[in-house]
């Protein structure tokens, strides 16, 4: 199993989420964040809290089977792309175990939606 973490422009998140849901992804975590650094978009604003230029970004997290990772990364990359500085980054990490709290299922079965 893999975890995909994608950091992107905030306004692209809804489109990316819709594309992932259309591809059959049952669960997506979305987090609103602030970012600083050298790849900040030109339209970023200065923050009094951070005393530097910041941009509002979205972080999307998806856990999937090894077989689905390339397809899902491709969807994210194509959907989040604007062609401008600060489009974001995608990171892929290995997941050793996944356990569904409600059912106790382990592994990829834990990633499937629970039918009540």
N, C-alpha and C positions, 0 to 999 in steps of 0.2 A: 504494500500500500504506500501511497505517497500523499504528502500534504503540499498543496499549492498555495503560496501566499503571493498575492498580487497587489502592488501599490500603484494607484492610478489617479488621474484627475477625478475629483469628486463628481463632476457632471457626467462622466462616462460610466459611473458605477451602475446606474439603473439599466442601461443598455447591456452591459456585460452580464448582469444578473439575469436579465430576460433571456439572453443568448444561452447561458449555462442551463437555465431551467428548460428551455426548448431542447437542449441536448440530453435531458434526462437526469440532471444532477438533482438529487432529492433534498440536499441541505447545503446552505451557503451561509457563512458568517460574514457580516459586514460591519466594519468599524470605521467611524469618522475620525480622522487624525489631522495633525499639523506636521508639516515637514520643513526642514531647513537644509541648506547645503548648496553645492555648486550647480546642481541641475534644477534649480527652482525656476518656474516659468517667469517670463518677463512681466506678467500681470500680477505677480505676487505682491502682497502688501507688507508693510513693516508692522511689527508687533511690539507694543510697549512691554508686554509680559516677557518676551524673549529677547528684546533689543536687537533684533535682526529680521531680515526678510523671511516671511513664512508663506506657505501655500496650504490651502485646505486640500486634503487628499482622502481617498477611501482605500481601505485595506480589505480585500476579499480573501477569505480562507475556504478552501475546499479540500476534503480528504476523498481520495478515489483509489480505484484499483490501478496497478501498474500499467495495465493495458489501456486505460483511459487517459493517462496523463498527457500524452502528446496531443491528443484531440482537444482536451480541455485547455491546455496552454495555448494552442493555436487559436481557439475561440477567443480567449482573453486577449491575446496579443493583437489580433485583427480588430476586435471590437473596441479596445481601449486606445488604439492608435489615433493620434491626430497629426503626427509628423512634426511636432514642435518640441522644443526643449522642455524636459520635465514630464514626458508622457508616463514615466513610471518604470517599475522593475517587477520581475516575476522570479520567485525563488521556489525551488522544489526540494523537499526533504523526505527522507524515509520515515515511515511510521512503523514502529515495531509491533504495536498491538492497538486494537480498538475494541472497547467493551461497551455495549449498550447497557446503561444502568437499569432500565426497566425490565429487560428480558434476560440479561446476563450473556447475550450472544457475544462471541469473540470473532475477531478477524473481519473479513469483508462482509460477512452476514450482518455484522453490527451496523454497516453503512446503509443497509436497505431500510426503507420506511417500515414502521410498525403498522400492521393492519389490526385495528381493534374490532 
